[in-house]
Amino acid sequence: MTSFAALKSRAFLWSLSPVQRLGLNLQSYQGERIDIDRVLAQITIHATQSGWQTIRLEPRPGVHLEFYHRPAAASPTSSDPPRSVYISAGIHGDEPAGPLAMLTLLRENQWPGPFDLWICPCLNPTGFRQSTRESDEGIDLNRDYRHRTAPEVREHVGWIEAVPSFELALCLHEDWESSGFYCYELNPEGKPSCAEEILKAVSPICPIETATVVDGREADGSGIMRPNIDPAEREQWPEAFYLILHKTRLSYTVEAPSDFHLPTRVAALVESVKAALRCQARTG
């Protein structure tokens, strides 16, 4: 396991060298692991110190999920409902950059925009403990949002149904096969897009994916994927599909390339969140 402090100490040295693939990932993610319980404890500390409200769920014995809410500051000149944004990470236990990005964002506590924020720092803690994509019950949680066989997914959906709808949803991921950063945009109503701004902000940190086939799907080489979201065409739903069908009309799933140094991936995800919030504050 690698501590967050150790990763920070290496980041400067790595920044002196060109960002390049490590060549570690063969058939699966083979990079650095994190102590998820320690990371989540640090997240709790920083969230509590910054005044976030904590929601603690227990989907099954011994498994806890902690979500956080920071209400937007009340506006003295507007009676409009708050503009809510949802951010999640850690649904795959072999994608450590997402929870670390959440920790970084909470530690910095500099959130662009006047948003009511709802965050889920780690949706699959048992997967992280064994460094597997799936939960310890062998379920890929990010394919379970249609049938909801996993207690974690059922509990998560129950919580989502109880909170207000979101103006924007962000899901933080990694792709161990990719050569660069990319994002999925779900935008069925053609709202102003933030995808280009997200990639522009990330590009100084790590390469953008230029492949024409990404995650088994055709791509145009821009690093932006805009898939068909007809639910009838998909037997298994990712989290983002559930969100776009039930809680938001604009969603970005951002994917950092796992075969790069972990601080690079964390920084890319952090910057993607900040860029999305800046863009949404301006255009939403």
SEPALUM-562301 format. One record per residue (C-alpha): residue number from 1; x, y, z. Coordinates in steps of 0.25 Angstrom, whole numbers, plus 5000, padded with zeros to 4 digits. Layout:
# residues N
{num->NUM; c1->X; c2->Y; c3->Z}
...
# end
This chain:
# residues 284
{num->1; c1->5000; c2->5000; c3->5000}
{num->2; c1->5004; c2->5014; c3->4997}
{num->3; c1->5001; c2->5026; c3->5006}
{num->4; c1->4996; c2->5039; c3->5001}
{num->5; c1->5008; c2->5047; c3->5007}
{num->6; c1->5018; c2->5037; c3->4999}
{num->7; c1->5010; c2->5040; c3->4986}
{num->8; c1->5011; c2->5055; c3->4988}
{num->9; c1->5026; c2->5054; c3->4991}
{num->10; c1->5028; c2->5047; c3->4978}
{num->11; c1->5020; c2->5056; c3->4970}
{num->12; c1->5030; c2->5067; c3->4969}
{num->13; c1->5041; c2->5057; c3->4964}
{num->14; c1->5031; c2->5051; c3->4954}
{num->15; c1->5027; c2->5065; c3->4949}
{num->16; c1->5042; c2->5067; c3->4944}
{num->17; c1->5040; c2->5056; c3->4934}
{num->18; c1->5031; c2->5055; c3->4922}
{num->19; c1->5018; c2->5049; c3->4925}
{num->20; c1->5018; c2->5035; c3->4919}
{num->21; c1->5012; c2->5021; c3->4921}
{num->22; c1->5019; c2->5012; c3->4931}
{num->23; c1->5016; c2->4999; c3->4923}
{num->24; c1->5011; c2->4992; c3->4936}
{num->25; c1->4997; c2->4988; c3->4933}
{num->26; c1->4996; c2->4975; c3->4926}
{num->27; c1->4982; c2->4968; c3->4925}
{num->28; c1->4978; c2->4976; c3->4937}
{num->29; c1->4982; c2->4988; c3->4946}
{num->30; c1->4996; c2->4985; c3->4952}
{num->31; c1->4999; c2->4999; c3->4958}
{num->32; c1->4999; c2->5004; c3->4972}
{num->33; c1->4989; c2->5001; c3->4983}
{num->34; c1->4984; c2->5010; c3->4994}
{num->35; c1->4979; c2->5007; c3->5008}
{num->36; c1->4965; c2->5011; c3->5006}
{num->37; c1->4961; c2->5011; c3->5020}
{num->38; c1->4972; c2->5021; c3->5023}
{num->39; c1->4968; c2->5029; c3->5011}
{num->40; c1->4953; c2->5029; c3->5016}
{num->41; c1->4957; c2->5033; c3->5030}
{num->42; c1->4965; c2->5045; c3->5024}
{num->43; c1->4953; c2->5049; c3->5016}
{num->44; c1->4944; c2->5048; c3->5028}
{num->45; c1->4953; c2->5057; c3->5036}
{num->46; c1->4954; c2->5068; c3->5025}
{num->47; c1->4939; c2->5068; c3->5022}
{num->48; c1->4936; c2->5069; c3->5037}
{num->49; c1->4946; c2->5081; c3->5038}
{num->50; c1->4940; c2->5088; c3->5026}
{num->51; c1->4925; c2->5086; c3->5031}
{num->52; c1->4920; c2->5076; c3->5022}
{num->53; c1->4908; c2->5068; c3->5026}
{num->54; c1->4911; c2->5053; c3->5027}
{num->55; c1->4902; c2->5042; c3->5023}
{num->56; c1->4906; c2->5028; c3->5027}
{num->57; c1->4899; c2->5015; c3->5021}
{num->58; c1->4901; c2->5001; c3->5024}
{num->59; c1->4897; c2->4993; c3->5012}
{num->60; c1->4901; c2->4979; c3->5019}
{num->61; c1->4908; c2->4975; c3->5031}
{num->62; c1->4922; c2->4981; c3->5032}
{num->63; c1->4921; c2->4989; c3->5020}
{num->64; c1->4919; c2->5004; c3->5021}
{num->65; c1->4917; c2->5015; c3->5011}
{num->66; c1->4919; c2->5030; c3->5015}
{num->67; c1->4914; c2->5041; c3->5006}
{num->68; c1->4915; c2->5056; c3->5009}
{num->69; c1->4906; c2->5068; c3->5006}
{num->70; c1->4910; c2->5083; c3->5006}
{num->71; c1->4898; c2->5092; c3->5005}
{num->72; c1->4901; c2->5104; c3->4996}
{num->73; c1->4901; c2->5118; c3->5003}
{num->74; c1->4888; c2->5124; c3->5003}
{num->75; c1->4886; c2->5136; c3->4993}
{num->76; c1->4880; c2->5149; c3->4999}
{num->77; c1->4875; c2->5152; c3->4985}
{num->78; c1->4869; c2->5139; c3->4980}
{num->79; c1->4858; c2->5130; c3->4984}
{num->80; c1->4862; c2->5120; c3->4973}
{num->81; c1->4865; c2->5105; c3->4978}
{num->82; c1->4880; c2->5102; c3->4980}
{num->83; c1->4888; c2->5097; c3->4968}
{num->84; c1->4892; c2->5083; c3->4972}
{num->85; c1->4904; c2->5075; c3->4967}
{num->86; c1->4907; c2->5061; c3->4970}
{num->87; c1->4921; c2->5055; c3->4969}
{num->88; c1->4924; c2->5040; c3->4972}
{num->89; c1->4937; c2->5032; c3->4971}
{num->90; c1->4942; c2->5018; c3->4975}
{num->91; c1->4932; c2->5009; c3->4969}
{num->92; c1->4943; c2->5000; c3->4964}
{num->93; c1->4953; c2->4995; c3->4974}
{num->94; c1->4965; c2->4995; c3->4964}
{num->95; c1->4963; c2->5010; c3->4961}
{num->96; c1->4970; c2->5017; c3->4973}
{num->97; c1->4971; c2->5031; c3->4967}
{num->98; c1->4957; c2->5034; c3->4969}
{num->99; c1->4956; c2->5034; c3->4984}
{num->100; c1->4970; c2->5041; c3->4985}
{num->101; c1->4964; c2->5052; c3->4976}
{num->102; c1->4952; c2->5053; c3->4986}
{num->103; c1->4962; c2->5054; c3->4997}
{num->104; c1->4970; c2->5065; c3->4990}
{num->105; c1->4957; c2->5073; c3->4987}
{num->106; c1->4952; c2->5072; c3->5001}
{num->107; c1->4966; c2->5076; c3->5007}
{num->108; c1->4967; c2->5088; c3->4998}
{num->109; c1->4952; c2->5092; c3->5000}
{num->110; c1->4952; c2->5101; c3->4988}
{num->111; c1->4940; c2->5098; c3->4980}
{num->112; c1->4937; c2->5106; c3->4968}
{num->113; c1->4922; c2->5111; c3->4966}
{num->114; c1->4910; c2->5113; c3->4975}
{num->115; c1->4906; c2->5099; c3->4977}
{num->116; c1->4899; c2->5090; c3->4986}
{num->117; c1->4909; c2->5078; c3->4986}
{num->118; c1->4906; c2->5063; c3->4989}
{num->119; c1->4919; c2->5054; c3->4988}
{num->120; c1->4921; c2->5039; c3->4989}
{num->121; c1->4936; c2->5037; c3->4991}
{num->122; c1->4936; c2->5022; c3->4990}
{num->123; c1->4924; c2->5013; c3->4986}
{num->124; c1->4932; c2->5000; c3->4986}
{num->125; c1->4941; c2->4999; c3->4999}
{num->126; c1->4942; c2->4984; c3->4999}
{num->127; c1->4947; c2->4984; c3->4985}
{num->128; c1->4958; c2->4993; c3->4989}
{num->129; c1->4962; c2->4984; c3->5001}
{num->130; c1->4965; c2->4973; c3->4991}
{num->131; c1->4969; c2->4982; c3->4979}
{num->132; c1->4958; c2->4977; c3->4970}
{num->133; c1->4949; c2->4983; c3->4960}
{num->134; c1->4937; c2->4976; c3->4966}
{num->135; c1->4932; c2->4976; c3->4981}
{num->136; c1->4936; c2->4965; c3->4990}
{num->137; c1->4923; c2->4958; c3->4986}
{num->138; c1->4929; c2->4958; c3->4971}
{num->139; c1->4919; c2->4968; c3->4966}
{num->140; c1->4923; c2->4979; c3->4957}
{num->141; c1->4915; c2->4990; c3->4963}
{num->142; c1->4916; c2->4999; c3->4951}
{num->143; c1->4908; c2->4989; c3->4943}
{num->144; c1->4897; c2->4987; c3->4954}
{num->145; c1->4888; c2->5000; c3->4953}
{num->146; c1->4877; c2->4993; c3->4945}
{num->147; c1->4875; c2->4981; c3->4953}
{num->148; c1->4881; c2->4985; c3->4966}
{num->149; c1->4886; c2->4971; c3->4972}
{num->150; c1->4897; c2->4977; c3->4980}
{num->151; c1->4893; c2->4983; c3->4994}
{num->152; c1->4902; c2->4994; c3->4992}
{num->153; c1->4895; c2->4998; c3->4979}
{num->154; c1->4881; c2->4997; c3->4985}
{num->155; c1->4886; c2->5006; c3->4997}
{num->156; c1->4892; c2->5016; c3->4988}
{num->157; c1->4880; c2->5017; c3->4979}
{num->158; c1->4871; c2->5018; c3->4991}
{num->159; c1->4879; c2->5030; c3->4996}
{num->160; c1->4879; c2->5036; c3->4982}
{num->161; c1->4864; c2->5035; c3->4981}
{num->162; c1->4863; c2->5043; c3->4994}
{num->163; c1->4871; c2->5055; c3->4991}
{num->164; c1->4868; c2->5066; c3->4980}
{num->165; c1->4871; c2->5065; c3->4966}
{num->166; c1->4885; c2->5069; c3->4961}
{num->167; c1->4888; c2->5080; c3->4950}
{num->168; c1->4901; c2->5072; c3->4947}
{num->169; c1->4907; c2->5058; c3->4951}
{num->170; c1->4921; c2->5055; c3->4951}
{num->171; c1->4926; c2->5040; c3->4952}
{num->172; c1->4942; c2->5039; c3->4954}
{num->173; c1->4948; c2->5026; c3->4948}
{num->174; c1->4961; c2->5021; c3->4942}
{num->175; c1->4964; c2->5012; c3->4930}
{num->176; c1->4975; c2->5003; c3->4931}
{num->177; c1->4976; c2->5000; c3->4916}
{num->178; c1->4976; c2->5015; c3->4911}
{num->179; c1->4987; c2->5023; c3->4906}
{num->180; c1->4981; c2->5036; c3->4911}
{num->181; c1->4970; c2->5043; c3->4918}
{num->182; c1->4955; c2->5043; c3->4912}
{num->183; c1->4941; c2->5046; c3->4917}
{num->184; c1->4927; c2->5041; c3->4914}
{num->185; c1->4917; c2->5051; c3->4912}
{num->186; c1->4902; c2->5048; c3->4914}
{num->187; c1->4894; c2->5060; c3->4910}
{num->188; c1->4881; c2->5056; c3->4904}
{num->189; c1->4875; c2->5070; c3->4903}
{num->190; c1->4887; c2->5077; c3->4897}
{num->191; c1->4890; c2->5086; c3->4908}
{num->192; c1->4903; c2->5094; c3->4907}
{num->193; c1->4915; c2->5084; c3->4907}
{num->194; c1->4926; c2->5085; c3->4917}
{num->195; c1->4934; c2->5073; c3->4911}
{num->196; c1->4944; c2->5081; c3->4902}
{num->197; c1->4947; c2->5090; c3->4914}
{num->198; c1->4949; c2->5078; c3->4923}
{num->199; c1->4959; c2->5072; c3->4913}
{num->200; c1->4966; c2->5086; c3->4911}
{num->201; c1->4968; c2->5087; c3->4926}
{num->202; c1->4974; c2->5073; c3->4928}
{num->203; c1->4983; c2->5073; c3->4915}
{num->204; c1->4995; c2->5080; c3->4922}
{num->205; c1->4994; c2->5069; c3->4933}
{num->206; c1->4993; c2->5057; c3->4924}
{num->207; c1->4991; c2->5053; c3->4910}
{num->208; c1->4977; c2->5052; c3->4904}
{num->209; c1->4972; c2->5039; c3->4898}
{num->210; c1->4973; c2->5040; c3->4882}
{num->211; c1->4970; c2->5026; c3->4879}
{num->212; c1->4958; c2->5023; c3->4870}
{num->213; c1->4954; c2->5011; c3->4878}
{num->214; c1->4952; c2->5013; c3->4893}
{num->215; c1->4947; c2->5003; c3->4903}
{num->216; c1->4942; c2->4995; c3->4892}
{num->217; c1->4934; c2->5006; c3->4885}
{num->218; c1->4937; c2->5014; c3->4873}
{num->219; c1->4942; c2->5028; c3->4876}
{num->220; c1->4946; c2->5040; c3->4868}
{num->221; c1->4960; c2->5043; c3->4874}
{num->222; c1->4955; c2->5055; c3->4882}
{num->223; c1->4955; c2->5049; c3->4895}
{num->224; c1->4940; c2->5051; c3->4896}
{num->225; c1->4930; c2->5039; c3->4896}
{num->226; c1->4915; c2->5042; c3->4894}
{num->227; c1->4909; c2->5028; c3->4894}
{num->228; c1->4894; c2->5024; c3->4891}
{num->229; c1->4887; c2->5024; c3->4904}
{num->230; c1->4875; c2->5016; c3->4900}
{num->231; c1->4873; c2->5008; c3->4913}
{num->232; c1->4866; c2->4997; c3->4905}
{num->233; c1->4879; c2->4994; c3->4897}
{num->234; c1->4887; c2->4991; c3->4910}
{num->235; c1->4884; c2->4980; c3->4919}
{num->236; c1->4894; c2->4985; c3->4930}
{num->237; c1->4893; c2->4999; c3->4934}
{num->238; c1->4905; c2->5007; c3->4939}
{num->239; c1->4903; c2->5017; c3->4950}
{num->240; c1->4903; c2->5029; c3->4940}
{num->241; c1->4891; c2->5022; c3->4932}
{num->242; c1->4883; c2->5022; c3->4945}
{num->243; c1->4886; c2->5036; c3->4948}
{num->244; c1->4883; c2->5042; c3->4934}
{num->245; c1->4870; c2->5034; c3->4934}
{num->246; c1->4865; c2->5038; c3->4948}
{num->247; c1->4873; c2->5050; c3->4954}
{num->248; c1->4880; c2->5059; c3->4944}
{num->249; c1->4880; c2->5062; c3->4930}
{num->250; c1->4895; c2->5065; c3->4929}
{num->251; c1->4906; c2->5055; c3->4933}
{num->252; c1->4921; c2->5053; c3->4931}
{num->253; c1->4929; c2->5040; c3->4934}
{num->254; c1->4943; c2->5044; c3->4934}
{num->255; c1->4954; c2->5034; c3->4931}
{num->256; c1->4968; c2->5035; c3->4935}
{num->257; c1->4979; c2->5026; c3->4929}
{num->258; c1->4983; c2->5016; c3->4939}
{num->259; c1->4996; c2->5013; c3->4933}
{num->260; c1->5002; c2->5026; c3->4937}
{num->261; c1->5008; c2->5031; c3->4951}
{num->262; c1->4997; c2->5031; c3->4961}
{num->263; c1->4999; c2->5046; c3->4965}
{num->264; c1->4997; c2->5049; c3->4950}
{num->265; c1->4984; c2->5042; c3->4950}
{num->266; c1->4979; c2->5048; c3->4963}
{num->267; c1->4983; c2->5062; c3->4958}
{num->268; c1->4976; c2->5060; c3->4945}
{num->269; c1->4963; c2->5056; c3->4952}
{num->270; c1->4964; c2->5067; c3->4962}
{num->271; c1->4965; c2->5077; c3->4950}
{num->272; c1->4954; c2->5071; c3->4942}
{num->273; c1->4944; c2->5073; c3->4954}
{num->274; c1->4949; c2->5088; c3->4956}
{num->275; c1->4947; c2->5090; c3->4941}
{num->276; c1->4934; c2->5084; c3->4940}
{num->277; c1->4929; c2->5092; c3->4952}
{num->278; c1->4935; c2->5105; c3->4946}
{num->279; c1->4928; c2->5102; c3->4933}
{num->280; c1->4915; c2->5099; c3->4939}
{num->281; c1->4915; c2->5111; c3->4948}
{num->282; c1->4916; c2->5119; c3->4935}
{num->283; c1->4907; c2->5112; c3->4925}
{num->284; c1->4897; c2->5104; c3->4934}
# end
